[in-house]
Amino acid sequence: MVTDNRYHYYNLGSTKLAADAYLFCFWSWFIQQKLMSAFDPNDPDALFDVYIHMKLTGPAFVKGDTGKDAIWIDRVVLVRKTPNAQ
């Protein structure tokens, strides 16, 4: 459970990207984001922290909320952890 139905950043961890990288945020492909534009073929071992800016609404997520259960994601942020190879 979350304490409010506002947007918050959530750290999903660190990862290396691939030329065909996607982020999937649900059990299906319903919520997905292409990440390949951040992939650098000259530095394929680059490590990134991945964050999503997400809001959860409804009683399944927020105690006392009477709205509809929903997951809202308005951005994905990749923060390069390793220096650029160039």
BELCOR-V468816 format. One line per field, one symbol per residue. ss: DSSP state (a for helix, b for strand, c for the rest). burial: 1 if it has 9 or more other C-alpha atoms within 8 Angstrom, else 0. A space follows every 50 residues. Layout:
ss = ???
burial = ???
//
This chain:
ss = cbcccccbbbbbbbbbcccccbbbcccccccbbbcaaaccaaacccbbbb bbbbbbbccccbcccccccbbbbbbbbbbbcccccc
burial = 00001000000000011000110100000001011100100001011111 111111111011100000100010010101000000
//
